């Protein structure tokens, strides 16, 4: 958000309900999870895939202090594992909605507030990812200008996501910026001198303050007034705790170089011995959605949802950040994280996804009418017999042929099973044949079986409740 923690300006004006119609057709909005002077952030679910996303709501005001379309252009350029990803852009007359990846974990600020400060090994692991991501941004001509612990998300495994490029800017090498923004206590000396500045060098200073905060739990420069804080920043004097290693102290000193002309670049910082300790390969970008190498399983799932394969390819080829591109990206994330993906609804036309209703089986699963579909049963059994031997396959085929000619008796929905009584005959007992008692018993047995078959047929083709026959002790014949 705009400004440092505790220095937020008044929140944005209420967003008109009508502007949410197009958004709610594709996403279920749950609640607001962030709010500042420039935007709101809402937690939502993508209706087709069920994936959780963060939606940043930007107000299109004529006198906006920071042009919001700059943030949109910046986010469209990003493709890095340590930077929050953009899935989709929805624009209305009043708003621009940025559908963003939902970062796991919590803000670095909250983590440090809980533990006091980070141990040097953990700080090095996290800071290396931040510097690596910002090197990528600078190579893309992007500066953040608001790097602070509030805008760094860290998950339980220590993986970093940089968020909120609302104060970011697109710059050409050698160009100067004039707008002064960001958290004052993280501000570079150039801000206090009101001089045009190099955005990349301001990011470097911000990271110096951030690293100091990570390993000490305090800020290097404090002041109750603008003048007091500015004087300390321009002098560049701060306390160095004794528990910090010499390499770590040297990194902080390089980052907090007062003269921006002498301040190193982030690529120079990446080569510092402290950051190269335990050096492991860092990925430079995320998995790209290449139109020439599309996942056939994802394409099939999207076709079942109602998407046109040609539209999907065009969306990915031209990076349109529309609904097909967002759906493909969310399914790709699910497949990468979980080894598969889920589909929330059946085939629908993209863009006009209906709201769930009590008769929607996907949203409200219940007792469905059972049918004895011979073709469905044949397909199911054929799938289950793929690993059988040739002899077993022949037996399965015979079972299929038998199953399509005999009614399949399925218990009625939600019916409690009743215990069945099994009569076990003594194998040593000899049975008389041709007597009146045996004939009468045989007739009663056939009647009982006929009643059972009739009851089963009724249960198969309807779910109407029936009167339970009271079962009493049978009289001996």
N, C-alpha and C positions, 0 to 999 in steps of 0.2 A: 504494500500500500504506500501511499504518499507520506513521506516524513518518517522520522524514527518512532520507536515505541514510546507511547506517552505523549507524542507531539502531533497527533492526528488532528486534521482540521475537521470541520463539521461534515457529517455524513451526507451522501448524495440525496437529492430529492426523491420521493417515492416514484417507483417505476410504474407507468400506466399498465393496467392489467391487460389491455388489448395487445400490447407489444409482446406479450408472452405466448400468444396463441400458436405461432409457428414453432416456437421453442418447445412448448408443451406437447406438440404433436409428435415430437421425437424423443423428448426426455421427460422423466418424472422428477420434478424438483422437490427435494426433501426439506432442506433448511438452509439458512444463511450461516456460513462458517467463517466469514471474514468481511470486514467493512472498513473503509478508510475514506479520505477526502476525495479520492479519485474513482473509486469503483466499489462494487460489492462482489463477493465470491460466494457461490452457492454450491452445495452438495447435491448431486443429481444422479439418476440412473438412466443409461441409454435403454430405451424401451425394447429394441430388437435383440440386443445381446445381453442385457442385464448388467453391463459393466458400469462401475462407479466412475464418475467424472467430476471435475470441478468446472463450474461455469462462471467466468468473470463477466460481469455486467458493466459495460461502459456506456455512459450517457453522452449522447451527441449534442453537446451544447455549443452555441456559436462562439462563446467567449471562453472556451476551454483553455486552462492554463497550459496544459501539455496536450498537443494534438494526439488524439487516440489512434489515428490511422498509422502513426509512426510505430506504435506498439504492435499493431497488426502486421505491418511489413516486417518488423523484426522477428516476430514469432514465426512467420512463414519461412524464414531463412534457416531456422534452427533445426539441427539434427545431431544431437549429442546425448550420450547416456546420462550425463550429469546436469542436464538442463531440461526443465519441464517441457513436454511436447504439446504442440497444438494439433488438435484433431479436426476441428471444424470452425467455421465462422458463419454466424447467422446475423444478418443485418436487417433492421427495421427502420422506420422513420425516426424513432426516438433513441434506439439503442444499437450497440454492436455487442453480440454475445460471443465470447471466445470459449470454445469447448476445449478444455485443457485436461491433460493427464492428471489424475489425482495422486499426488505424491504420498508415499508411505512415510510413517514415522511422525516426527514432530519438529518444531522449529529448534534450531541450534540454541537460540536464546533460552528457551524453556529448559533444555537439557543442562546447560551450564548453570542456570539458576538453581537447579536441583542438586547438582553434584559439586558446585563451587567452581571448579576449573577442570580442564581435561589433562590427563597424563600425557606426557610428551609423545609417546608412541601413537596414541589414538589421535592426538592433535595433528601429527604428521600425516597420518592416513587420510584424515578428512580434508586437511588443507591442501594436500597434493591434488585431490580431485577437483577442488574449487579452482586452483590455479590452472590446472589442465583445461577445465571448461572455459575459463576466461581467456586463455590463450587462443582457444578455438574462436571465441567471440571476436577478439581483436583481429584475427585473420580474416573474419567475415566482415570487418568494418563496423562492428557493433560494440558500443560501450554501455555499461549498465548504470553507473553513476549512483547506485543506491545499494551497494554491497554492505550488508550488515547481518547480524545473526538472525534477525527476524525473517530474512529472505533466503535463508539456507535451511533446507529440510534434510534431516538425517534419519534413516530407518534403523532398525535394530541391529543390522549387520554393518552399519557404518557407511552405507552408500549415500551419496550426496545428490540432491536435486536443487539447483538454483532456480528461484521463482521470481516473479514480479519484475518485468522489464518495462513497467509503466513510465519510468523516468529515463529509459534507455534512448539511445540516439544512433542513427546511421551516419558514419563519418568517413571521409576520404583521408588517406594518409597525409599528414602535415596540416590538416585544417584545424582551426581553433573553434571552440565552443564558447558561448557567452552566457548561457542560462545557468544560474546558480540554483542547485536543487540538492535534495538528499538530506540525510540526517546530519545535523549540525556538528555533533560530537565526533562524527566520522569524516567531517569535511577536511579537504586538503588545504594547505596554506594559500593556494591560488584563490580559493573562495573568499578568504578573509582579506586578501589584497584587492579583490574585485578585478582581477586580471583575466583576459581571455586565456583559456587553458586547453591543454591536450587531454581529451577524454580518457585515453588509455593510461596516462600518468595519474589521473585522479582515481581510476580503478585500482592502480597499484597502491596508492596511499590508503585507500579504503581497506584493502586486504592487510596492510600492515596493522591498522587499528584492530581489525577483526582477529588476526592471529594473536596479538597481544591479549585481547579479551579472552580468547579460547584457553590460553595457558596460564592466565592469572585470575580470571573472573572479574577483572576491573578494566576500566578504560584508561589509556595512557594520558589523556588530556581531559581535564574537568574544569568547569568554570560556571559561576552562577549568572554571569552576563556574557553578552556577545564579545565585548571588549576583553574581558578576562580570559575567556576561552581562546580567543584569537591570539592574544599575546603568548600564551603557552604553546599553541600550535606553531607559531612563527619562530619561537625559540627552539622548538624541537626537543625539549627536555622532558624526560619521563623517568620514573623509577624502574630499575631492572631487578626483579627478584633473583635471589642467589641460587634458587633451585633450577633455574633454566641453564641448559647446556650452552657452551660457547658458540656452537654452530647455530643453535636456535636464536641466541641473542644477535648474532651477525645477520641472520635473515631479517629479523625485525628491524634492525638498524638500517639495512639496505632499503627495505620497503618504506620506512619513515624518513626518507631523505627529504629535507625541506626544499631544496632547490630542485624543481621538476626537470631541469636540464640534466642533472646528475642522477636523477632517480632511474634505476634500472627498469628494463622492460620485464614483462612476466616470463618471457622466454629465457632471459638471463636468470631469473629466479628459479626456474625449473631445473637449471643446471647446477644449482647450489648443492654442496655436499649434504646438507641437512635433508633436502627433499629427495636426494638420490639414495638415501639409506633404505635398504630393503626394496629397491626399485623393482617393480613388476610392470608388465605390459598393460598400458591403459588404452582402452578402445577409444578411437577418435570420433566415432559416429555411431548412430543407432542403425538397426537393420532398415535399409531403404525398401520402400514399396515399389519395386521395379515393375513397370507394366509388361516387360518382356518375360518376366519370371514370376508369374502370379501363382499363388498356392491353389492347386486344383480343389482341395477340400474346402477352402474358404470361398472360392468362386461358386462351388456347388451349393454351399449353405446360403450364400447371398442370392443365388438364383431361386432357391426355394422361398426366400423372403419376398421375392418379386423384383429384384434388381436386374437390369439389363447388362449382360457382360460387356457390351460395347461401352456403356456409360461408365462402368467401373474402370475400364482401361483408360478412357479419356480423362476421368477425374484424377487418376494417379499420374498419367503422363503429363498433364498440365498443372498438377498440384492445385486443384480447385478448392480444396478444403470444404467440400460440400458433404452431403449425407452419404453417398457411396464411398467416398474416401474415408470418412470417419468410421463407418461400419467396418470396412476392410481393416483399418488400422486397429480398431478395438478387438476384432476377432484375432488378428495377428498377435496382439499383446496377450490375449487369453491363451492362445496356443503355445506361445513362448514361455509363459509363466506356469501354466498348469498342465502342459502336455496335451491340451485339447481345448475345445471351446464349447460353449452352450448357446442354445438359441431359445429365446424367451417366448416367441410367438410363432404362429404358422404364417404361411405366405400372405403378405399384405402388399399393398402398393406403397412404395417409399414416399415419405413426406406427409402421408395422411393416416398414420398409424392410429387406430381407434383406441379410446380409453378402455381399460378393462371393465367388464360388467359382470354381474353375478352369473350370467350364462356363458361367460368366456371360459372354456375349459382350461386354457393355459394359466389364467390368473386364479381361478377358483376350481381346482380339480375336485371331482366328486364321483358319484356312482354313474358310470356310463352303461348304456345298454349293451349287453353282450350279444354277439352274433356268431353264427357258425359259418364263417367265410372259408370255403374250401381252398380258394387260391391263396389267401393269407396264411392259412395253416400249412399249405404245401411249401410256401416260400420259407416259413419259419423252420420247418423240419429239414428242408434242404440245406439251410445254413448250418443247422446243428449237426448235420451228417458229413461235413466236409472233412473231418479228421477220422472218420470211420474207415474200416477196412472194406474191401470189395464185398465180402460176405455180409458184413453189417449193413452196407449201403443197400444191398438187395432186400434185406429184412425191413429197413426203413421205408423203402419204396412200397413194400407190401402193406406196411402200417398206414402209409398215406392213402393208398387205394381203399383200404378198409375204412379209414376215418372219414372219407368224403361220402360214404354211403350210409353211415350210421349217425344218428343225431348225437351231438356232443353235449352231454349233460353237465351243466355248470351250476354251482350253488347260487341261489338267489342273492342279490346284493345285500350286504350288511346282515345276512342271516346268520344267527349263531348255530354252530354245529351241535347236533344232538348226538349223544352217544348211541352207538349201534350195538346190539346184542348179538354175539356170535355163538352159535350152538356147536359145540365140539362133540362129535360122536366117538364113542369107544370103538377103536378099530377091531377089537376082538368080538364085538357084538354082532350076532347074525341077524339079518333082516328077513322077515317073512315076506313072501311075494304072493300076490293074488288075493290077499285077505281084504275084508271090507275096511278095517282100520287103516291099512296102508294106502288104499285107494282114496279114502276120505282125507287122510293127511296130505296126500299128494295134491288133491284138488285145492285144499286150503293154502298149500305152499304156492301153487300157480297163481291164486288170487292175490296173495300178498305181493308177489313179484309184479303182477300186472298193476297193482295200485302204486307200487314204487316207481315203475316206469312212467305211468301217467303223471304222477307228481313231478317227476324230473322234467318231463316235456313241458308242463305248465311253467316250471321255474325257468326253463330255457327261453321261452318266447314272451314272457311277461314278468314284471316285478311286482305284481299285485299281492298284497298280504293275504294269506289264507288261514283259515281256522286250523289250529293245531288239534289233532285228535288226541284226546286223553288216553294215555296208555296205562292200562291196568294189568294186573297179573293174569296170565293166560290160564284157562282151566285145562286140567289134564283131560285128555281124550280117553 
